Amino acid sequence: MTATQGRRTALYDEHVALGGRLVPFAGFDMPVQYAGILREHDAVRHRAGLFDLSHMAQFELRGDEVGAWADGLTINNVATMKPWQARYNIFTNERGGAHDDVLFYRLADSWLLVVNAANADKMWRLLSERRPAGIELANHHGSRALIAVQGPRAADILAPLCSADAGERLRAMKYYTCVPATVAGVDALVARTGYTGEDGFELFLEGADAPHVWSALLRAGSPAGLEPCGLGARDILRLEAGMPLYGHELSEEISPVAAGQQWALKLSKPAFVGKAALQEQAARDDYQRIAGVILDGRVPAREGYPVFLGDQQTGEVKSAAVAPSVGNRNIATVYVGKDAAQLGAQLGIEIRGTRHAARVVTLPFYSRPK
């Protein structure tokens, strides 16, 4: 089934040919599934999955002061990044809420910033309005492509398609690094990053080259169990892995502290937007926060369902899914008060007028075997 309302990525025709079910997402017509969400989830956890992420916005940043400038807008360190390093970060507002969570990639003579598709326009305005003299910005949203190969067989599938030297470097790459490479004869930036909780790679390339590389990956990977995967499987995979989704576990109102992303918060930085608010919030420790829960029974929760501690509503569900990697249990993230977020707390989630028991557990729900 195809959608007709949104923009199309460079891989739109490939999705149609593969029978992908296309739905509007963040302004684009994107595949939510092909053969089925559970089959695609299984492929990523045990073999490999292929994703079109070209709806994500890619911004190019140039100038000697990019690192120092970005340090003043984000919670994590940017200027300390070394060439060919990737780093997770969050742009914050004055109240400590999140404008967006992003990835910075430091290249040889520039920076690549990848932001969530739904926040592309907002983030471009923010960067443009705050850009100092001497820094150049370029917006490649919709023109450049992004393809992800995720799963335990990702390296074995991708490496033979690279030039010999690049293939060896790819296998030796550390997590959250990147390298320029030739993939199926096409120039690309290959990063060992992902949003599934598995090993894998993300390929940044020109949109015109994307169909060729996509097809080459499918041909090479199919014997190893590679499956094209949609956004449905990706959402379950990231939730099992405890990774936040903007608009759910992070927002303009939900801060990195409340979202459990304090590991990325560098209060040692001299100054950045929202630092004082985040410092105060962390010190008070009385804020609503994200917690993970496993529900009893087989009735699934949904975003927005109310959450109770005893007889008092304490918050609401932010994300929920049936989790194949957690014994097909119903899992969810909830945004609740401090007492309700304690490990082992017994909560109630109201589902169609009936409260169902849920227990707070440690995030992530799933971690891949080492």
N, C-alpha and C positions, 0 to 999 in steps of 0.2 A: 504494500500500500504506500502511495507517495503523498507527500504534502506539497502544497503549492504556494504558501503564503510568505515564506522566508527567503533569505539569501541562500545561495548555494555554494558549498565549498568546491574546491577543485576536484573532489572525489565523488561528487553527486552522482554522476553517471555510473560509476563503479557500484555504488550502493544500490541503485535501481537494478542494475544487471544481476546483482547477487540476491535480489529479492528482499532487500532490507526494508523494514517498516519505518518509514520516515515520519517524523513529527516536528512541529515547530519548537525550537529551543534556542533561547538567547538571540533571536533574530535570524536564525539559520534553520533550514530543513536538515535535520540530523537523524541518523539511524538509531532507533531505540533498541532494536534487536534484529537478528537475521534468522538463524535456525531456532532460537529460543534463549531466553535469559539464563536458565539453569545450565544449558549445554555450554554457553559461552563462558559463564562463571567457572565451570569445571575445566574448560580448556585453559584458562589463565592460571588457575591454581595448580594444575598438574602438567600442562604442556606449554601452550603459548596462545595468546590472543592478539589480534591486530585491530587497532583503533584509529579512527579518523578524529583528530582533535583540532582540526583546522579552524574551528569556530573560535578558538582561544585567540586573544589579541597578542600580537608580537610588536613591541616597540623597540626601536634602536636608539641608543643613547650614546652620544659622542662628546668628548671634551675632557680636559685634564681634571676637572673638578667634579665629575659625575659622582664618584664615590663619596666625597664629603657632602655634596648636595643631597644625595639620597639618604645619607646617614641622618640628616636632619628631618626626614619625613617618615622614617621607618623605625621599627623596634629592634631589628637585628643589625649586626655590623655589615657594612657594604664595602667601605674603603679598604678593609683588611683582606678582601678577597684577592686571591692570586689568579693570574691568567689561566683559563680553562677550568675554573671552579664554578660550581653552581651553589646557590644558597636560598633557602626558604626565608621569606620575610613578610611583614604585614605593614601596610600603610595605615596610620591611625589618625583620628580626628582629635580635637582639643580635649574632648571628654574621655578619650582613651578607647572609643569604639573603633571598629575596623572599617576603613574604606574598602580594602580588598586584601586578600592574601595572595602572594605572588612568588615567582621565582626569578632571581637575578642570575644571569650567566655572564661571567667576565670573559671576554674574548681577547684577541691579540691587541686590537686597537679600538675597541668599542665594547658596549654592553648590550646584552639582549635582556629585555624585561618581558615576561609572559604574565598576563593578567587574565582574570576570569572573563569569559565572553560577555556575561550579563553586565559587567562593570566596565566594559571597554570604553564607552563614551565618557563615563564619569571619570575614569582614571586618565584618559587623554586630556580632558579639560583641566584636571588637577595639575598634571605635569606641565601643561602648556602655560597655565596661569602662574605657576611658581618657578618656571625655568629662568635661571639667571643668564646674563650675557656670557657667552663663551661655551654654552652647552647647546648642542644640536639634537633635535628629536625627529624621528621618522616613524610614521605609523604604517605598519604593514598588515593591519588587520584585514583579513579576507583575501589578500593577495599572496601571502606566503602560506605554506601548508605545514601541518604538524601531524606526523604519523607515529604511533606508539606500538612497540612490540613488547608485550609483557608476559612474563611467565618463566618457569625454570629452564625452558629450552630456548629462551630468547637469544642468548649469545650464540648458541650452536646454529640457529637459523640465520642470524644477521651477519655473523663474521665471514662466511664464505662469499657473501655478496659484495664485500668490501675489497679494495685493493689489498695485496698481501700484507704490506706493512700496517695498513689501517686495521685489518682483521686481527692481527696479533695485538696491536695496541688496544683494540676494543675489548678483547678478552681480559686484558690486564687492568682495564679501567677501574678506578675506585668509584663507589657510589657518590653521587653528586659531583661528578666531574663531566667534562665534555671535550670533544676532539673533532676537528674538521676531518672529513673522510669522504671517499668516493663510494657511493652505494649503488650497485647496479649501473655503474657508469655515470652517476649523477653526483654533483657536489652537494654535500649536506653537512650540517652540524649534528653530530651524534652525541647525545647526553645519556648518562646512566642515571636516569630519573624516572619517576612514574607515580601513579596515583591509585595503585591497586594492592599494595602490600607485598608484591612479588618483585623479584629481580626483573629488570627490563631496561629498555632504551626508548628514547624519544628522538625522532629525526625531524630537524627543521630544514626545510627546503623550499624552493620556489614552487608556486602553485602549478605552473605548467609541467613540472617534472613529477608531480605527485602521482598521477595515474600509472606511469611507468614503474615507479618504485613500489607502489602498492601491489600491482600485478606480479612483479618479480618476487616480492616477499611471499605472496600467497602461493605462487608456484613452488618456490623453494621450501616453504614451511609446511605445506599441506601434508607431505609424507610424515612429518614429525608431529602432526596433530594441531597445527596452527589453524585457528578459526577466526573469521571476521567477527568483531564484537561491537555491540552498541552501547549506548549510554545507560541502559537498564542494568546490564551486568556491571558496568563500571561503578555505578552508584552503590550496589551491594558490596562490591569488592572494597571500595574505599571506606564504607561504613564498618565492615568487619575489621578493617585495619585501623580504625579509630582516627581516620583523617577527616578534618572538618570540611564542610561544604559551605561556601559563602551563601548567606541568606538563610542558613539553618543554624549551624554551630557558631558562626561568626556573622556579625552585621554591624551597622553603624551604632547599634545599641549594645551589642555583645562584644566585649573587649577580648583581647588575647588572654588576659588573666582569667576571665570568666570562662573562656573556651578551653582552658587547659593547655595553652600554648606558651606558658611562661618560660619553657626551655629556650625559646627564641628571643626572649625579652632581655635586652642588654641595658640594664639601668646604669651601668658604668659609663655609657656614652654621655658626653657632657650635656647634650640637649637634643631633643627631638620632639616633634609634635605629639602631645598627649602624655609626655613623660610624667609630669606632676600628677595627673589624674590616675595613671596606672600605678605609680608609686604609692599613692594614697589608698587606692583600692586594695592593692596587695597587702598593705599594712593593716587595714581595717579587717579584712578577711570575713566580712559579713555580707558579701555580695551573692546574688544568684549566680549559679554556675552550671556548666555542662557536666553531666554524669552519664555513664553507660548502664543500661539495665537489661536483664534477661527476664522475659515474661513467663509466667507459668501458663501451661496450656497452649492451645493452637490458634487462639484468636489474635489476629495481628493488630498492632497499633498503627496509627497514622499521625502525620504531622498535625499539631494543633490540639490533639486530645489532651484533656486536663489530667494532671498528676496530683495525687493526694498523699500526704503523710498523716496517717490517722484520719481524722475527719476534716482536716484543713487542706484546701487546695494550695499547693506549694509551687506549681509551675505547669509546664506543658511539654508535650513531645515535640522534638525538633526533627528527627529522622527516625525511620523505622523500616525494618525488612525482615523477611525470613532468611536466616543465615545458614547456607549449606555448610560453611566451614565451622559452624558452632552446633553441629548435630541437628540442623534444620530447626533450631529454636527461633522464636521471635525475639529479636533484639531491637533496642532503640536507644537514642540519645535523648535525654530530658534536660530541660533548663529549670533548675529548682533551687530552693534555699539551701544553706550550708548543711543543716541537719539532715535534710533529705538526700544529700549527695554523699553521705558517709558510706564507706565500703560496708556492704552487708545490709544496709537499710532496707526495710520492707515498705514498699510503696504500693499505691493502687492507681491504675490507669483506667479512666472511665471510657469505655468503648460501647457506644450505642446504648447509653443509659445504665450499663452494668460495670462495676469496678472489678478489674482483673489484677491479680497479684503480680508484682514485679520486684526483683531484687537488684540492688546496686552492685555492680561488679567492676573490676579493674579494667580500664581501657589500655590497649586495644582488646577487642574481643578475640582477635586472631593475630598471630605472629608467624611468619613463615619459618620453616625449619632452617637452622643454620647449617 
